[in-house]
Structure formats: structure tokens, C-alpha cells
Amino acid sequence: MPKAVTDLVAVQAGNDVVLRFTLPKETVDHRPLKQLPAIEIYRVIRPIGSATPAAPAISPAPRLILTIPSAMLDQYSEQGHIRAVDSLKAEDFQPDEQEVAEYSVRTRASAKKESADSNSVILRIYPAPDPITDVKVETTHSGILLIWTPPQKTLVGSATTIAKYHVYRSELDTTGNAAANVAENPKQKTPLLKIGESEAATYRDTLAELGRTYVYSVRSVTQNPSGVIESADSNLATVTPHDVFPPAAPQGLVVVFVPSVGEAPAHIELSWAINSETDIAGYNVYRSEQEGAPGTRLNPDLLLTPAFRDMNAVSGRRYLYRVTAVDRSGNESPASAAAPGGVPAENQPAP
């Protein structure tokens, strides 16, 4: 006969009750078990105060809800413990009654060698809100924005007031062949970990890094007399944020005519204020002769400083100059306000 389990614990998560315990390895007379025992899990649901372990005569009899054969124990093993899940159903909650669920475990080495009952675990059970089904993600300039609709129902009726939401995030493995299978068979590089809370049905993840692939889940949280209950996971929303946001248009463009001095020909010099963004790669200068025309880019390579010298301006022509900023992701800003300039013809005053 196996020793009785002594460390059974049970916690409600959504509409599941998660049970954990250590499997016995010895018999009651301290001899090693010849093989791993099978597991039997029992449960009774009853109104609060109707019966206690001290008064079992008026309590409903425990019901066998799960049997785990020894050959299947690997499927229930987790970090040296057995982890089993009891999924509560609508009929487990009676209208207008407060109920508790009582769990116990027995192990069995053979048909005639059943252990004694484990320690008994009693917990108050509540119908959790239905899982959120419409979490959407959007890449914004300030982070990943999550939006969802608050759940309205439970297994047995309307949802109670949502106290807050817990937001979970995992990173997906997109290396090698995993990259092609992210949509069909996502492989998590990290487990889902809680990254924040929100009282509203929205959350902004400001710590997401560009180029990484993330999956998000949201759980609603209700406050009950015995503590808080999280709903089950929402739909999993996947996103790979990329920088698609251009810098602001450069400001303060100044165009100055510089007359010829000695062998240096007359030309046009441009300068403007440095953009405040921290990922600016450089600038482009455009020149046109018509209002509203985008113009032709004058610099073959990005300008690393906010200055440019136009040595090809034709004397006597009036030009309009514009400047754009380009970030390290290749996003180009809108053009700055146009600034006029030109090299005057002979006997024509300088502009």
C-alpha cells in the first residue's frame, strides 16, 4: 500500500482548479514501491457550512473525477510534482448559493492496494469571467498598443465587475525554420510572463523591442471575498514591431547666397536645425523651380550634418529648397517648409 499524499494543494485559475502534489515512492512500511502508482482524484462540491470533515455524515460523498494510469504519469509531471486540472462546468455552480470544492487524492499500486486519502483541500469556487476573445495589437510610435472588449458573461450568467486586467507577454522563436511556422505553429522562446496591469480595456507595452516577435494574452480579474480570480487566457495576439514612423520635418531652414571670392564661385549655402529624434541617420536636400513641386534631390548620399552647399545653381534662376530627415530604419520625414534662394545674374542685385 503506497503512503498517503500529504502535500496536495489546489488553486482556482479561470474555471479550472489546478491541483499539485508529490507522488509517493514508498509503501506505508517504508519499502520502495516496485512501480509508480496510479492516481485517483476525488471531489465533492457543497454549499458553505453544509458539512465539514468533522461532520461527514451530512456531506455528499466524494466523487472520483479523474484517474491517471501509471503509464500516463509523464503527461502530468511538472518539476518533480504531479499537476492535474479539474475543469469546472456550469452545473458545478448552484444559483444563489456559495459553494466550496473539497479535493483529495489516493494512489494505487494494484487493484487491492489503495493508499489512504491525502490531506483534504477545501477552496471557495467562483464562476470566472469568460475569456477575452478579441485582443488586438497595434504598433505605435510609443510602443505596442493592446485593445480588447471587457467580458460580459460567466458560465452561469452576467460577469461581476472587473477589477483590473493582467497582461502577459511571451517572445516567439523566429530563427531558422521556426520563422516560417510562426503563424501555424508558434514556438515560444520564453513562457508567458505578466508584464503589467490595467484598469481599462487597453494597455501600451513601451518596453517591446523592434524586430522581435511577441505574443500577448490578457486575463480579466475579479475580486471575491477569498481573493482574486483570473479568467483563462484570452486569444493570443502576435506582432513583430517595426519602425515605420518617419521623423518630424526639419525646422529652421535658412538659404544664403554666397558671392564669389577669388577662385571660389558663387553658390548657395543651406543650414537647418538638428532633428531631436535619437535615430536620425542623415538628411536630404531637394531643389525645385516651381511651387508645390517635390524637386530633385541634390545630395547623392545622406548628409550627416544639417548643412549643404549647392554649387550647381544657375545664375539668374530662382529656386525653392526643402530638407527631409531620414532615420536608421529608412523612414523619410515630410519635407520642411520651402525656402527660396538663387545666384543673381550679372548686374542683378543679390537676393
JOGIDA-V996455 format. One record per helix or strand of 2 or more residues. SS is the DSSP state (A for helix, B for strand). FROM is the first residue (numbers start at 1). TO is the last residue. If there is no record, write none. Layout:
SS,FROM,TO  SS,FROM,TO
This chain:
B,9,13  B,16,21  B,26,27  B,38,47  A,53,58  B,63,68  A,70,76  B,77,78  B,81,87  A,90,92  B,99,110  B,113,114  B,121,125  B,136,140  B,143,147  B,153,154  B,157,158  B,164,172  A,176,181  B,193,198  B,202,205  B,213,224  B,227,230  B,237,240  B,254,258  B,267,271  B,280,288  B,296,297  B,307,310  B,319,327  B,339,341
